[in-house]
Amino acid sequence: MTGDHHRAADNQKSSNFPCTTHVVVFAKNGIRVMNRKNSQQAFAKSRTPKIDIRQLRHAVIAADFGSFRQAADACLIKQPTLSRSIRQLEHCVGAPIFERSSGGITPTSAGRDFLRMARSILEQIDVVVATMRASGRGDTGGLAIGFCTSLTAGNLRASILDFKQRFPQVALATVERSRNHLATALRSGVLDILIVAGDLPYTDCKQMTLWSERILVVLPQDHSLAPRAITYWTDLRDETVLLSQNDPGRELEDLLKAKLVASSCRPRIERHDVSRGVIKSLISMGLGISLVLESDVGANFAGLTYRDVHDGAGPSRIEFSAMWRPDNGKPALAGFIKLLSERYRLPS
């Protein structure tokens, strides 16, 4: 048989096999023929980005400092190590996260969106870690409470102290995060119950209305509004109000806008991605005023004063509620709900 006949026969034999059995892969070192299963696995492996949690943290910290050098110092690593980590992250996501210049770094448009999601991911991871550390082994005898208010004073502090006196054997974990992230942790079973301010638009959980807290304005002691016993919402129109992006800052901003409907009558609002304690530090520096709930009064700063905020009907208040999953059968949770019901639930 001639060479042409051999090639024709080989081609005929190959045509009898399914065309999807083998795949031609163009590699750097030449062409390889792989079976379909292996080629799919290799393709999926090559397409799946491998992002390390440390890379996300490096990017977020770099964005906070606006400098790779300062971020590296904060992370206790060398600058080339942090720079390489972020370059690898940018390679994985397929887009630059930062614009580099001699003056520092700034997030790109796509980078701002990415960093916003990265912060959300890291916050959820921190919720899980904080809860597990606080509750030891995380057995069913523990109770994990999520909240977004202060524990320096007020009803939540009193409730937790009462619970520990009644059930000293229960391992108690407390986690403070934004309301959305707390709700995610509740649904996933990481948290047992939430104590949060404002409306709770979650229909798949049980809820109980608890207490309400007065809204206060925080002022420097030498502020023009400080001598007055009370402050009205309309008194804030020419002020700069500093609010945390964390809860309950968002609820307070919504209420401020509801009380002062006309945008021309509203104060200037500055949102800061910091804790309530840092907000008070900014107030003491004369950078503005703020709104807080009465439970925050326990964490006072020198040089600050608090005044009730009133409307035409009297002091303004925000309600607090408890929320938990109906399928959570922990005895500790049942005990805590009973305690809350005894202390705060309105008579029917």
Secondary structure, 3 states (H helix, E strand, C coil): CCHHHHHHHHHHHHHCCCCCCEEEEEECCEEEEEEHHHHHHHHHHHHCCCCCHHHHHHHHHHHHHCCHHHHHHHHCCCHHHHHHHHHHHHHHHCCCCEEEECCEEEECHHHHHHHHHHHHHHHHHHHHHHHHHHCCCCCCCCEEEEECCCCCCCHHHHHHHHHHHHCCCCCEEEEECCHHHHHHHHHCCCCCEEEEECCCCCCCCEEEEEEEEEEEEEEECCCCCCCCCEEEHHHHCCCEEEEECCCCHHHHHHHHHHHCCCHHHCCEEEEECCCHHHHHHHHHCCCCEEEEEHHHHHCCCCCEEEEEEEECCEECEEEEEEEECCCCCCHHHHHHHHHHHHHHCCCC
